[in-house]
């Protein structure tokens, strides 16, 4: 497969894979990478996030260096954090948030769902919470309809008694 134009590639003889060096290239996005990438160097660039799924095809990856980038720790950083937790826990240790301001210099590995603010709604919600909420709404609707029907029936009796 072709080497990304903004990177230098080296064939790793007996390892049967590629070393892709994209470090210090002022990259703002991750280039398309060959699936046989064994070593990936993306440090010291201008990467702020990594699109979800872009690194999933790199199944033979053994080493990744992705530090010294101005990471924007918003909803889009969740993919990179989870991917690194699976692939390279040591690489995750060196990453720090650049933005937003409250998270500046915070290690990415320490980032929690609560700090992602607006991303909370993207996190899975337990099914039981939906069940109880829906059950309460249904019971409330039944009680309301019963009270309305009872009030209508009572008001008809009252009107009939007044007429007599």
N, C-alpha and C positions, 0 to 999 in steps of 0.2 A: 504494500500500500504506500501511497505517497506521503512524504514528509510534509507537515504543514509549512507553508512558505515562510512564515515568520519565525521558524524554529530551526535548530540544527539537529540532525538525527545520526545515530550511530548504531550500526548493527552489532548486537551482542552475540558473537560467535556461537559458543557451545550452549548458551542460554536460549538460543533461538527466539529472540525478541528484539525490540528496539529500545534505545534510550532516546527520549525526546527531550531536548533542552530548549525550553522557551523562556528561560530566566532573563531578567533585565532587558526586555524587549518593548516595554511600555504598552503591553497588551491590555486592552479593556474588556476583552472577552476570551473565553477559552476556545482555541481553534479546534477544528475537526481532527480527531486523533485516530491513528491506526489501532485496530483491535489487538494487535500483538505487542502493544506497548508494555514493557516491563518496568521501566524507570521513567518517571515524569517529573520534570523540573519546571515549575511555574512561579517560582519565587521572584520577589522584587519586580512586580509589574503594577498595573493600575486596575487590577481585578476588584470589583466591588461585590459581585455575586456570581453564582454558577447556575445556569439554567437547569431545572430539574430533568434528570434522566440523561444528561449529556455524557456522564462518566460511567454509566451502567454497563456499557459494552467492554470496558477495560477489565476483563476477568483475569488476565494473567499479570496484572500489575503487582509489583513487589515493593516498589519504593515510590513515594510521592513527596515532593517538597513544594509547598504552596504558601509559605509564610511571606511576610513583608509585602502585603497587598492591603489596600484600604477597604477592608470588608465592611459592607453596609449590613448591619445586623437587624434586618427586618424579616418579614415573612419568607423572603426568597432565600435566606441563608439556612433555613431549616434543612433543605435537601443536602447541602454541602456538609453540614454538621452530622447528619445521620449517616451519610455515605462514608465520611472519614471515621466515624465510630466503628463502622463495619470493616473498613479496608486498612486504615492506618491511624490507629489511636495516637501514635507518637507525633504524627503530623498535626493532628488536632491540637496538641498541647502548645504549639508555637503560634497559633492564630489568635489575633486580637481584633476586636471591633474598632472601626474608625468612626462610624456613625451608627445611629443618632447620638447626639451629645451625651445623654445620660449613660450610654453604654460604652463610651469612648475608653479604649485601653482594657476593656473587660475581656478576659480569655473566652474564646468561643465555646470551649468545652464546658464552661460554667453557666452558659446562657440557658435560661429556663423559659418555659412557655409563658409565665406571668410577665416576663420582660418584653415579650413580643407584642404585647398589647392587642392590637387589632387582629393579630393572628389567632387569638383564642377561639374565634368563631370557626376557624379552619380545623381546629383540633377535634378529634372524635369525641362525641358526647355519648354517654352510656345510654343504652336502649331503655333501661328501667326509668330513667328520668323522663323520657318521652311517654312511657306507659302511664306513669303516675300523673303527669301533666294532662294527658288526654283523658284519663279516667276522671279527674277532677272537673275538667271542662264538660264532659258528658253528663256527669251527675248534676252539676250546676244547671245545665240546660234543661234536664228533666224536672228538677225542682222548680225552676222558673216557669216552665210550661204548665206544670201541675197547679201552681199558684194562680197563674193567669186563667186557666180553665175554671178553677174553683171560684175565683173572683167574678167571672162572667156568669156562672151559674147562680151565685149568691145575689148578684145585682139583678138578674131576671126575677128571682123570687121576691126581692125587695120591691121592684117596680110593680109586680102583680099585686102584692099586698097593699101598696099605696093606692092603686087603682080601685081596689075593692073598698 
